[in-house]
Amino acid sequence: MKKLLLIITTLLGVYNLTAQVLYNETFDSYNWGNVGTDITGAIPGKGGWYTKSVIGSFSPNPAAGANTDYQIIAEPNKGNVVEIPPMNLVGDWQRFLYRTDLKTYWQQRTPGNNVLKLAFDVFCTSFDDWTIIRIHLFSKEGRLVTYAINPEVGYISRSIGNRNNNSIGAVGSVFMLNKTPIQLPVNTWTTLEVYIDYNSNKIYFSIPSINYTVVENAGYNFDLSGVEHDDSPVELMFLKSKYPDVVPVNATTTRFDNINISAQNTVPVVTVGLNEQLAEKFNLYPNPASSVVNITNAENMQIQQITVYDVAGKQLSTQNYNNETEIQLNVEHLASGTYMLHLQTHQGTAVKKMVKK
């Protein structure tokens, strides 16, 4: 038994050694204030970050576009973060915060670690009708992947690029859970992740706080040789844009932090697909609920545990059950709002949305 435990421990140690952090940015090492001194993208600012502000050609405004568009600020209980303030002037069109040295870091990975993981935290104070936030990852061949926070309602979407596709306007498919679009919570930090598997030509998108991971085919074969193509990561871009002729009502402030790029040899477990089908088998009523919500299913699937999360992904409670097929869950203690119920069964975990009156 001791020998078996030693083997398992050794294998776990090998895995930990093969998961490499290549780049980590917390902004804690920089002084507060402007990120850079140049908004044309010609001169890098603090930490090698470039800044570029573009003014709409139909609405020229000398007041639009300034170094103050990109700030290092102190965030309570989080340390320093980078902030892109509201785009509240006519003429404001696009603000770019980006770096172009990712390939240098990628080349330092251990051979065989051909899964690139990008993780970052995002925070929005509100959503307006005009402002959209996009996070792009580029190779020298074109755009690899995009996360987007859509205007007005804050739905999270994803898209996959291809060679010679440098579109910065990509929005793509909205993340869905139980046939409902997933919305980024306001005034709350949310972690988003993307994994690019250069071995299998697949891309995984993850929202860890709600145990959400979906996989898509890239649509072409990645090439890291550099002989004919080089799909290595090169540029990471945070883009904020709006229509230049408008001044949004309740314009959003956007912040980013904990930007992490790593190389590994494993991919995450896909939870969307199987869990979506599983969730459809369960019924919640009444929903919205005031005091008690009934949980049933037509296939007599047994529930071992129910965990309640708020929309920010914070775990609020866990209740164990003895393989019960029908449950009356007391929600009287919850404040009014939306919650995610994780129902653990022998078939997997079903995630259901519940609204408390």
C-alpha positions in Angstrom: 0.0 0.0 0.0 2.8 2.4 0.9 4.5 1.7 -2.4 1.3 2.4 -4.3 0.9 5.7 -2.4 4.5 6.6 -3.3 3.8 5.9 -7.0 0.7 8.1 -6.9 2.5 10.9 -5.1 5.3 10.7 -7.6 3.0 10.9 -10.6 1.2 13.9 -9.0 4.5 15.5 -8.6 5.4 14.9 -12.2 2.2 16.5 -13.3 2.8 19.6 -11.1 6.2 20.0 -12.7 4.8 19.9 -16.2 2.2 22.6 -15.6 4.2 25.7 -16.2 3.3 29.3 -15.4 4.9 31.3 -18.3 3.6 34.8 -17.6 1.7 36.2 -14.6 0.5 39.8 -14.3 -1.1 41.2 -11.1 -0.1 44.9 -11.6 1.0 45.0 -8.0 4.6 45.9 -8.9 3.6 49.2 -10.6 2.9 52.6 -9.2 -0.6 53.9 -9.4 -1.5 56.2 -12.3 -1.4 56.0 -16.1 -0.3 52.7 -17.7 1.7 54.6 -20.4 2.7 57.9 -21.9 1.7 57.1 -25.5 -1.8 56.3 -26.9 -0.7 55.6 -30.4 0.6 52.1 -29.7 4.2 53.1 -30.5 5.8 53.1 -27.1 5.2 50.5 -24.4 4.1 51.6 -20.9 4.4 49.9 -17.6 5.3 46.2 -17.7 5.5 46.3 -21.5 1.8 47.0 -22.0 0.9 49.1 -25.0 -2.0 51.6 -25.0 -3.9 52.9 -28.1 -7.0 55.1 -28.2 -8.8 55.6 -31.5 -11.2 58.4 -32.1 -14.2 58.0 -34.5 -13.5 59.7 -37.9 -17.0 61.0 -38.1 -16.9 62.5 -34.7 -13.5 64.1 -34.2 -13.1 65.4 -30.6 -9.8 66.6 -29.3 -10.9 65.8 -25.7 -11.3 62.1 -26.6 -8.3 59.8 -26.2 -5.9 60.4 -23.4 -3.3 58.5 -21.3 -5.8 58.6 -18.5 -7.9 56.0 -20.5 -5.7 53.3 -18.9 -5.0 53.4 -15.2 -3.3 51.3 -12.5 -5.5 51.6 -9.4 -5.8 50.1 -6.0 -8.7 47.7 -5.5 -9.8 46.9 -1.9 -8.9 43.3 -0.9 -7.3 42.7 -4.3 -4.2 44.9 -4.7 -3.5 46.8 -7.9 -5.6 46.2 -11.0 -5.8 47.9 -14.4 -8.8 50.0 -15.2 -10.3 51.3 -18.4 -12.7 54.1 -17.4 -16.1 54.8 -19.0 -16.1 55.9 -22.6 -18.3 58.9 -21.9 -17.3 61.4 -24.7 -18.5 61.8 -28.2 -15.6 60.7 -30.3 -14.5 57.9 -28.1 -14.4 54.8 -30.3 -11.8 52.1 -29.3 -9.3 51.7 -26.5 -6.7 49.0 -26.8 -4.5 47.6 -23.9 -2.2 44.9 -25.3 1.2 43.2 -25.3 3.0 41.5 -28.2 5.6 39.3 -26.5 3.6 36.1 -25.8 5.7 34.0 -28.2 8.8 34.7 -26.2 7.1 33.2 -23.1 5.5 30.3 -25.1 8.9 29.2 -26.4 10.1 28.7 -22.8 7.6 25.8 -22.2 8.7 22.3 -21.5 8.5 20.0 -24.6 5.1 18.3 -24.6 3.3 21.0 -22.8 1.3 22.0 -25.9 -1.9 23.1 -24.1 -1.9 26.9 -23.6 -4.1 28.2 -20.8 -5.0 31.9 -20.5 -6.9 33.0 -17.4 -7.9 36.5 -16.3 -10.3 38.3 -14.0 -12.7 40.8 -15.3 -15.0 43.4 -13.6 -17.7 45.7 -15.0 -19.6 48.3 -13.0 -22.6 48.3 -15.4 -23.7 47.5 -18.9 -24.9 50.1 -21.3 -26.4 50.0 -24.8 -23.2 50.8 -26.7 -20.1 49.6 -24.9 -18.6 46.1 -25.7 -15.5 44.5 -24.1 -13.5 42.0 -26.0 -10.4 39.9 -25.1 -8.5 38.6 -28.1 -5.6 36.2 -28.4 -3.6 36.4 -31.7 -0.9 34.5 -33.5 1.1 36.0 -36.3 -1.3 34.1 -38.6 -4.4 35.7 -37.3 -6.9 35.7 -34.4 -7.0 32.5 -32.4 -9.8 33.1 -29.9 -12.1 35.9 -28.5 -14.1 36.4 -25.3 -16.7 39.2 -25.5 -18.9 40.9 -23.0 -21.9 42.1 -25.0 -23.5 45.5 -24.4 -26.7 46.3 -22.6 -27.1 43.0 -20.8 -23.5 41.7 -20.3 -23.9 38.3 -22.0 -20.6 36.4 -22.3 -19.8 35.1 -25.8 -16.9 33.4 -27.5 -15.6 33.0 -31.0 -12.8 31.2 -32.8 -10.7 32.8 -35.5 -8.6 31.4 -38.3 -5.5 32.2 -40.2 -5.6 35.6 -41.9 -8.6 36.5 -39.6 -7.6 39.5 -37.5 -11.1 40.7 -36.9 -11.3 42.7 -33.6 -15.1 42.9 -33.9 -15.7 39.2 -33.3 -18.6 38.3 -31.0 -19.6 34.7 -31.7 -21.7 32.3 -29.7 -23.3 33.3 -26.4 -22.6 31.0 -23.5 -25.8 29.1 -22.5 -26.7 27.3 -19.4 -30.1 25.5 -19.2 -31.0 27.3 -22.4 -30.4 30.7 -20.7 -27.7 33.1 -21.7 -25.0 33.5 -19.1 -24.6 37.1 -17.9 -21.5 38.6 -16.4 -22.4 39.8 -12.9 -21.9 43.5 -12.3 -19.6 44.8 -9.6 -18.2 41.4 -9.1 -14.9 39.9 -10.2 -15.3 36.9 -12.5 -12.5 34.6 -13.8 -12.6 33.5 -17.5 -10.3 30.8 -18.9 -9.5 29.5 -22.4 -7.3 26.5 -23.2 -5.8 26.0 -26.7 -4.9 22.3 -27.3 -2.3 22.5 -30.1 -2.2 18.6 -30.2 -5.9 18.0 -30.9 -6.8 21.3 -32.5 -9.5 22.0 -29.9 -10.3 25.1 -27.8 -11.9 24.9 -24.4 -13.7 27.9 -22.8 -14.3 27.8 -19.0 -16.1 29.8 -16.4 -14.8 28.1 -13.2 -17.2 29.8 -10.8 -20.2 28.0 -12.3 -18.3 24.8 -13.3 -18.9 25.6 -17.0 -16.5 24.3 -19.7 -17.3 23.9 -23.3 -15.1 22.6 -26.2 -15.0 23.5 -29.9 -13.0 22.4 -32.8 -10.6 25.0 -34.2 -11.5 24.2 -37.7 -8.0 23.8 -38.9 -4.8 22.1 -37.8 -2.5 24.1 -35.6 1.1 24.4 -36.7 3.9 25.3 -34.3 6.7 24.5 -36.6 7.1 27.9 -38.2 8.0 26.3 -41.5 4.7 26.9 -43.3 2.7 28.4 -40.5 3.2 29.5 -37.0 0.1 29.5 -34.8 2.0 30.2 -31.6 0.4 32.9 -29.4 1.9 36.3 -30.0 -0.5 39.1 -28.8 -3.0 39.4 -26.0 -5.4 42.3 -26.4 -8.1 43.9 -24.1 -10.4 46.0 -26.2 -13.1 48.3 -25.2 -15.2 50.0 -27.8 -18.5 51.9 -28.5 -20.2 53.8 -31.3 -18.2 57.1 -31.5 -21.3 59.3 -32.0 -23.0 58.5 -28.8 -22.6 59.1 -25.1 -23.8 56.0 -23.2 -26.1 56.3 -20.3 -24.5 54.5 -17.3 -21.3 53.9 -19.2 -19.3 51.0 -17.7 -15.9 51.1 -15.9 -13.9 47.9 -16.8 -11.1 46.4 -14.8 -8.8 43.4 -15.4 -6.4 41.5 -13.1 -4.6 38.2 -12.5 -3.6 37.6 -16.1 -2.0 34.2 -16.2 -0.6 32.3 -19.2 0.6 28.8 -18.6 1.6 25.7 -20.6 0.5 22.2 -19.6 -0.2 18.7 -21.0 -3.8 18.3 -19.9 -7.1 19.8 -20.8 -10.1 20.6 -18.5 -13.1 18.3 -18.1 -16.0 19.3 -20.4 -19.1 20.0 -18.3 -21.5 21.5 -20.9 -23.2 19.0 -23.1 -23.6 16.1 -20.8 -24.6 18.3 -17.9 -26.9 20.4 -20.0 -28.8 17.2 -21.0 -28.8 16.1 -17.4 -30.2 19.4 -16.2 -33.1 19.2 -18.6 -34.3 16.0 -16.8 -35.0 18.0 -13.6 -37.9 20.2 -12.8 -38.0 23.1 -10.3 -41.3 24.5 -9.1 -42.4 27.0 -8.1 -39.7 29.0 -9.8 -39.6 31.9 -8.7 -40.0 30.5 -5.2 -40.6 32.3 -2.0 -39.9 29.7 0.7 -39.7 26.1 -0.7 -38.7 24.8 -4.2 -39.6 21.3 -5.3 -37.0 19.3 -7.2 -38.3 16.3 -9.2 -37.4 14.2 -12.3 -39.3 11.7 -14.3 -36.5 9.2 -14.4 -36.1 8.7 -10.6 -32.5 9.8 -10.7 -31.1 9.9 -7.2 -29.7 13.1 -5.7 -26.8 12.9 -3.2 -26.1 16.5 -2.7 -27.3 20.0 -3.5 -25.0 23.0 -3.5 -26.3 26.6 -3.8 -24.2 29.3 -5.5 -25.0 32.9 -6.2 -24.6 34.3 -9.7 -21.0 35.5 -8.8 -20.1 31.8 -8.2 -19.9 32.1 -4.4 -20.9 28.9 -2.6 -23.6 29.6 -0.1 -24.6 26.2 1.2 -24.4 22.4 0.8 -27.0 19.9 1.8 -26.4 16.1 1.6 -29.2 13.7 0.7 -29.6 9.9 0.8 -30.2 9.2 -2.9 -33.5 11.0 -2.9 -35.5 11.4 -6.1 -37.8 14.2 -4.9 -36.6 17.0 -2.7 -38.2 20.0 -1.1 -35.5 22.6 -0.7 -36.0 25.3 1.8 -34.8 28.7 0.3 -36.6 31.0 2.7 -33.2 32.1 4.2 -32.0 33.3 0.8 -32.2 37.0 -0.3 -34.2 37.9 -3.4 -32.2 37.1 -6.5 -30.9 34.4 -8.9 -29.1 31.3 -7.7 -27.5 28.2 -9.4 -28.4 24.8 -7.8 -25.8 22.1 -8.4 -27.6 18.8 -8.1 -25.1 15.9 -7.6 -26.3 12.6 -9.0 -24.7 9.3 -10.0 -25.0 10.4 -13.6 -23.2 13.7 -13.0 -23.9 17.2 -11.8 -27.0 19.0 -13.1 -27.0 22.8 -12.8 -30.4 24.5 -12.5 -31.2 28.2 -12.2 -33.6 29.2 -9.4 -35.0 32.6 -8.7 -35.9 33.6 -5.1 -38.7 36.1 -4.8 
